[in-house]
């Protein structure tokens, strides 16, 4: 039986978000209804509101979430009612060409709920990243639910649903940071700081944090950066080279998503170093540089989608590290807010006052 709950929507490009009633339909055979307990406010949600993803308004925002499975469809076997889960927006299908070739983190056919959530007048909603979790409850595919240790703080666990996983995975999965490596991270918001944490977990000996905001550089040191560069006053490439014996970093992680910072990453790496782009550019951005520079350097230029993660493998492992006191996930939670404060959280994001605002129920 369908039910009506509260949800935060973006009705049009750039318009303030609205808290409205939405309708959750009966789950399809492989769908589940999740009672949301916490959901982080991510830059991707702001991109949706600003029309930076697509124009399929109205959007039901929110995707970085944890909660409890409440109702399951008739054919669901992956989870059961009562399971504590983190929602993920890449539900591995196991059958597409990427999955069949042993590269499931590139899955081309991620699963979503078979039925649409709507406004009370029947208008279909586009859930952000196929999740839509700024709502009391949401409808997702069973594979979008990853079971983790019950009793974990939902505000902390939900962070793995996007930004923190993207950053940790950019270092450990995409960048393949290993013991003794030198790593530079450009952009020290939530994703960048998570990349610093990932580099530290992987055993990097030098971790250089780069930003224009002195507060963010201090936060980066708390997460494990050994050195900092103030990009507003220092030449980023020169300073990276100075801090790495004149060679450049083995791995440079670009967590901003702009052409100028990507170029800093490219020229700040070692001759055969790796560049990882995890910052999300907008569709209008372009990159122009001499082709000879690309030819003259070895190494690798990579983009990192969701930290190239496998939710079933990575989420439980990272939660275990958190519960052991080895992964400071709680430090990413700057504030806990109510569902009607999402617009305010977007403003705090613009001013750089928070790493993560987290809506809690």
N, C-alpha and C positions, 0 to 999 in steps of 0.2 A: 504494500500500500504506500502511495506517495506521501511525503510529508513536507511541511513548510518550515524553513529555518531562516536565520539571518545570514546574509552574505555581503561582502564588499565588492562592488562592481565599478568598472570604468565604463561609462556610457558613451563617451566620445573623446577624441584626441585632445589631450591637455586639460580636460575638464576635471574638477575635483572628484575624488571617488565618493561613492554613496553607499550607505548601509541600508539595504533593502531586504524584503522578504524574497526568498528564492524557493523553488520547488525541487526536491530530490525525488526522482522517480523510483519505482521498484527496480531493484538491480536486475540486469540481464543475467544469463546463465553463468558468465565468468566475471561478473561485477561484484563489488562489495561496497557497502556504506561504512565509512569510517567516521567516528565521532572525534573531531579534531580537539586536541588538548593544547597544542602550541604551534605557532607558525611564524617563522622569521620573515621580516620585511626585507626583501632582496632587491638589488638594482634591476633585476630582470622584470620585476613587477612594475617598477617605474618606467622601464622601456615599453612595456605593454601599454601603460596609461598614456604615454607620449606618442604612441603610434609607431614606435621604433621596431616592432616585431612584424606586425601586419595590421590590416585595418578591419579585422573581423570582430568589431564591437557589437554588442557589449561583452566585455571580458569579466569573468569571475576571477579575481586576482588571488594570489597566494599559492605557494607551491613547496615551501621549505618547512615541512610539517611532520609532526608525530601525533599519534592518537591510538584509539582502540577500535578494532573491528567490531561493528555492531550487527550488521546483517549481511548475509552472503547469498550469492546466486545459487541456483540449483546444481550447477556443475563445478562449483569452486572446490578445489582440493588443496590449494597452496597455503591458505590461511583459514582460521576458524574464528567464530565469534569469541570475543574476549582477548584475542591476541593483541599485544602492544607492538605497533609497527611504525617504522619511518617510511614516508611516502617517497617514491623515486619516479623521476620522469623519463627514465629509459628502462622500460620493462622488456628485458631480453626475450626475443621470440624463439630463438633456438633453431630457426628454419631458414632464415634469409641467407644470402651468399656470404655475408660477413660472419654470421654465426657458424655456418657450415665450414668455413675456412679457418675456424679457430680464433676469430677476432670478434668475439661477441660485444666488446666495448664499442664497436662501430655499428651495432645492430641497426639495420635500415628499416625495420618494421616494428618499432616499439608499440606496445599495446596500450590502448586507452579504453575507457568505459564505452560500452556499446550503445548507451542511451544518453541523451542530453539533459542536463539540468536546465531549468528555465526560470524566467521571471513569472510572477503570478498571472500575467496576461498571456502566457504561452511563448513569449519571445525566448528563443534558444540562446544560451550563454556559451561563450568560448572560454573554457577553463585554462588558466595560465599554465603552460607546459603540460597540458592534459590533466591537471590536478584540481586547481581552484579550491584552495584550502583556507582562504579568509572567510570561513563559514563555520557555523556550528557543526555541520556535517558535510561530507563531500562524497561523491560517487566516483570510484576509480576501478580499473581492471585489477583483478587479484594479483597479477604480477607486478603491479605498482606498489605493492605492500611488502616491505622487508621486515621480518620479525627480528627484534633485538631484545636484550635482557630486560624483562619487566622490572619496574621499580626505578628505572633511569629517569632523571628529570626530563620531561618532554621538551622543555624549552632548550635544553642542551642537545638531546637526541635529534630533534628536528633539523638542526643546523647541517647535519650530514646530507639532508635532502637536496642541497644545492651548493651554496658558496664555500663552506668549509671542505666538503668533499672535492669540489673543483680545485681548490688550492692545494690540499694535501696530495691529491692525485696528480696534479700538474708536476709536482716535484718527484713523487715516488713512482708513479706509473708512466707518465709521458716523458718526463725528463730523465728517468732512470738514475736519479742522484744516488751515488754510492759513497762508501766510506772514504774520507780524505778529499772529496771533491770541494771545489770552490763554487759558490752559488751566489748569484745576484738576483734580487727580486725588485722589479720596478712597479711601484704602486703598492702602498701598505694599508689598504683597506682590509675588509674581512677576507677576501680571496688571497691577497698578497700575504697577509699575516699567516693564513693557513698554509701557504706555500713555504713560508719560513719554518713553521712547525714541521711540515713534511720533510724538509731538507735536514732539519735537526734530527728527526727520527731516523732518517736514512744514514746519518753519520757524517754529514758534511763538516769540514774543518773550518771553513770560512763562509759566513752567510752575510751578505751585504744587502742592507735595506735601503731603498731609494725612494724618496718622496719629496714633495714641496712643502709639506706640512710638518712642523716640528713636533706637534703632538703625536702624529702618526709614527714618526721615527722613534719616539719614546715608547709607544706601544709595541713597535716592532722589536725593540731590544728586550722587552718583557717576554716576547714569544721566542726569543733565541737568536736574534741577529747579533753577530759579533762586531759589525761595523755599520755605520750609516753614512749616507750621502744626501745632503740637502740640495736637491735639483734646482732650487731657486737661486742658489749662489755658487754652485760648483759645476764644473764640466763633468758630466756623468761618466762618459767613456774614459776620460783621462784618470778619474779617480778610481774607477773599477780596475784599470790596468795597474795603477799604483798599489792598490791593495792586494793584487794577485801576482806580485813579482814582475810586472810588466807584460804579462801574457794575456790577461783577460780571464773571465770566469769560465769554468768548465760548462756550467749551465746558467743561462740567464732566463728568468721567467718574467714575462711581460704581463702584468695584471691590470693594465689600464685600458688597452684596446684603442690606441691611437697611432697613426703613422709615425709621428715623431718619436714616440717612446719605443715603438718597435725598432726603428733604426738605431736607437741607443742600445737596445738589446743586441742587435745584429753586430754592431761594431764593438760592443763591450765584451763579447765572448772571445774565448781562445780561438786559435786558428782552426782547430777542428772541434770547436765547442758546439753546444746545442742551444737553440733558441726555442722557447715554449711560449706560444701565444695563448693565454687563458682569459685575458681581458676581452670583452665583447665589443667589437666595433659596430658602428651604425652602417646601414647599407650605402650611404653616400660617400664613405671614406675610400680613398685610393692611395696607392703606394707607388712612388717612382724612385728608382735608384739605378746606378750603373750596373748593367748585366755582368760586366767583368768582375765586379766585387762579389757577386754571387758565385761566379766561376772560380775565383781565386781562393776561396775558403772551403774547407771540407766541412765535416760535422753534419748537423741536421737542423732543419727548420721545421718545427712542428706546431700544430694547433692542438689544443687539449679540450675535448668535449666532455664536460662533466668529470674532468680529471681522469678520463679513460677508465672509469671505475666499473666494477661488477658489483652491484649493490649487495647481492647475496653473499659475496666473499668479503667485501670491504666494510660494510656497515657494522656487522656484528664484531668484527675484529677491532675496529676503531672504538666502538662502545666499550669493549673489554679493556682496551688500553686506557680509556677515560676512567673506568671504574677501578683500575689498578693505580691511578694517580700518575700515569705516564703521559697523558694527553690532556692539556688544559683547556678543554672545550668550553668550560664555564666562563673563561675570560672573554670569549667572543660576545657574550650576552651583556650589552651595555645597559639595556632597560627592558622592563616587562610592561607591556601596555595592554589596554583593552581593545576590543574589536573596532570600536568607533574612533580610534586614534591613529588609523593607518595614514591618513593624509598628513597629520602632524609628524609622523615618523618619516614620510617622504621629505619633508622640510628639513628634519634633523640630518637626513642622509645628504642633502644638498650642501649643508653647512659643514659637514665633516665632523659632527659632534658625536657620532656613534659608530661602533663597528656593526652591531646588529641590534635593532629594536625587535622584540619578539612579542607577538600577540599571544596572550595566555588566557585560557578559559578556567 
